[in-house]
Amino acid sequence: RLVSGIHASCLVRALSNYSALRQHGWPVTFVTGVRHQPGDRRLSSHAWVEYRGVVLPELNESDNRSLFTENFRFPL
């Protein structure tokens, strides 16, 4: 709810959620991933927050781990 809507990038949204949840003591993880779109030579990237290895259900993005190849995780 901190950063939402069509104008907020996934990176800003994920970093905001990560920061707020960590400040409240939640041991969440910030994750980014990439994927190739079929028929497109460009990479697509995405950022999200996980709790205990699961994408936060409030993000409605439960398939992130299957759609994107993880390239960054903090903390490990």
C-alpha positions in Angstrom: 0.0 0.0 0.0 3.0 2.3 0.4 3.7 2.5 -3.3 1.1 1.2 -5.7 -0.7 1.9 -8.9 0.3 1.8 -12.5 2.9 4.5 -12.2 5.0 2.8 -9.6 7.8 0.6 -10.9 8.3 -2.8 -9.5 11.8 -1.7 -8.2 10.4 1.3 -6.3 7.5 -0.8 -4.9 9.8 -3.7 -3.9 12.4 -1.5 -2.2 9.7 0.5 -0.4 8.0 -2.7 0.9 11.3 -4.3 1.8 12.4 -1.2 3.8 9.1 -0.8 5.6 8.8 -4.4 6.5 12.4 -4.7 7.7 11.9 -1.6 9.9 9.0 -3.4 11.6 11.2 -6.5 12.2 10.0 -8.8 9.4 12.9 -10.9 8.0 11.9 -10.3 4.3 14.2 -10.7 1.3 14.5 -8.4 -1.7 14.8 -10.3 -5.0 15.3 -9.4 -8.6 15.0 -11.6 -11.7 15.2 -11.5 -15.5 13.6 -13.3 -18.4 13.5 -13.4 -22.1 10.1 -12.6 -23.7 9.3 -15.1 -26.5 10.2 -13.5 -29.9 12.0 -10.6 -28.2 15.7 -10.2 -27.9 15.5 -7.9 -24.9 15.6 -9.0 -21.3 12.7 -8.2 -19.0 13.4 -7.6 -15.3 11.3 -7.6 -12.2 11.8 -7.0 -8.5 9.8 -8.4 -5.6 9.9 -9.2 -1.8 9.7 -12.6 -0.3 9.0 -13.8 3.2 10.4 -17.3 4.1 11.1 -18.0 0.4 7.6 -17.1 -0.8 6.5 -14.0 -2.7 4.4 -11.8 -0.5 0.8 -12.8 -1.3 -0.3 -9.1 -1.2 1.7 -8.6 -4.4 -0.5 -11.1 -6.3 2.6 -12.4 -8.1 3.0 -15.9 -6.9 4.4 -17.0 -10.3 7.5 -14.7 -10.1 9.8 -17.5 -9.2 8.8 -19.6 -12.2 8.7 -16.7 -14.7 12.0 -15.0 -13.8 15.5 -16.3 -13.3 16.8 -14.9 -10.1 19.8 -12.7 -10.4 20.0 -10.9 -7.0 18.9 -11.7 -3.5 19.4 -9.6 -0.3 20.1 -10.7 2.2 21.3 -14.1 1.2 
